[in-house]
Amino acid sequence: MTGLHLSVIGIGIYQLLRKLTGSYTIGGIGGIFFFFLYVLMIGVTVSVIRAGIMYLFRVGAEIAGRHYDSVTALSVAAAVVLIWRPLSIYDGAFWLSFLAVFAVVVIMPAGQMEKAKTRTEIDIQKNRENKAWIIQIKSMIISNIEMQLFLLPVVLYFFYEFPLYATFLNLLVIPLMTILLSLGITGSFICMLCSGMFKIPGKCMLGICGFILTIYERCCEFFLELPGARVVIGRIKIWQILFYYGCVVGIYVIYYYEKKHTQKKEYAKGQERNEEQEFEKQRKRGNILTGMLCALGLFVLLHRFDSLSQMQVTVLDVGQGDGIFLKSPGGMTCMIDGGSSDVKNVGQYRIEPYLLSKGVGTLDYVFISHGDSDHTNGIEEMISRQKIGVKIKTLVFPKESVWDESLKKLAIYAIENGVQVAVMEQGQEIEKQGMKILCLCPGSDYSGETGNGASMVLSVSYREFDFLFTGDVEGIGEEKLCESIEKYCPEKAFEVLKAAHHGSRNSSSETFLQKVRPKYTIISAGIENSYGHPHRETIERLEKTGSRILATANCGGIEITVEFGGKIQYTLKEGSETTAYEESE
């Protein structure tokens, strides 16, 4: 949008000064001066550099009496940006800024626009009194839809979702943007240069700007309330993007092929009628093929090619805290805890982006092990952001007798925001689509503290593969957990253990580890955290049992998938390196 602002301001001032002075040079110098003032105000961004260079090309071409080539200007702008900031190629703003302009100057070619313009002029002549505005709105809608479709792959790759009603919002935002900018600039200058009564016109202009911005905000809120306002697809694959744009190129070729034959048809007027009928058949075939390519491209782009025969568990890198994502083979989605003591806004900037990248717009269940903030503050943040983030259907707590003040407040806050609250007691389970979640602790006989020791412990099973998620359980809570394992799953071997309390000294005792004997142990802890987690003594006890230790502090997020055949795969991400392991049971 800053590029649009720059274009409106720069070109507007340039044309105004050129008309007032009759000089291209004075107009260009004045426009460039205001361009630099604008850059100083908003900062140097990719879209500003792109718009600025293209603006300089246009003004320079008119001053020199040369033809302005928008494709050349766009190419030079892209080269300058990549030389200035090479890593911009990984930035969504770079692709959106340049592809939007590319669509205008290349994908919507002059010949097509002239053709539409000619049709519009004919229609306006026939319906001068009552149809011209309908045709213009229709043309705007079609152009907007074409632009949205062209940019769709970039939006999905970087933002994982697309706003279904964006076309209608743009019809409101874009026409009012020129008015907003003009009144804002003029009103600001009047308020700066004048005093007393002379400021009133400027204040009125700024008041109108505030009214327009309020309209924008209210319209966004209205559209967000509509069904399907946000369609969450997840991060698409590169091959899907290439396939989609391959279909776009195919449509582009068909258009030029059709245009070429249309010109031949015009040249061949007066010839035999059967030749004209052949031209018409070719045009219909072209339209059918265009529709098929468009439908195929959208299907491949919007379809998630994920395996439905696997269970997925991801221990997110949330710093010093816990955040575990579960997905059943049939698509049921859950979180176990979600918080951090050293990452700010962990819900918005760590948990939500990951979920959206996986195509998860709604969580079926969120299990809260206990009330410590490093397990709950991200979830609380997500509850407050449900309209624009990830929705939560049900929040699941341990038995009510172990709730502390934090859990009570979280439960009330969830209910106030339309989230269902449920309690899961020892022995109760949720089983859907082949995945079973069993609550092992706290039991009815637990009488210890309401904090770490009372953590809700969950056993998650898929076929013969079992996970154990222990929250921050330790001390008497861990002793009760051993009894619960003996009672509810005496024959079960836990392949993966999420170490309790981030690998603290007082958790994962030898007795407990001898009973669980995990093949893999995952420790969720922050890098160089002030608590010293995981402790050396805990690591030694885990190594003694032969468990393979995976820590988020070293690996980043740890993703584990289990296939039908009992095959385990886990992915370790260390910086930019990703290593995949695969083993069979």
Order of alpha helices (4+ residues) and beta strands (2+ residues): alpha-alpha-alpha-alpha-alpha-alpha-alpha-beta-alpha-alpha-beta-alpha-alpha-beta-beta-beta-alpha-beta-alpha-beta-alpha-beta-beta-beta-beta-beta-alpha-beta-alpha-beta-alpha-beta-alpha-beta-beta-beta
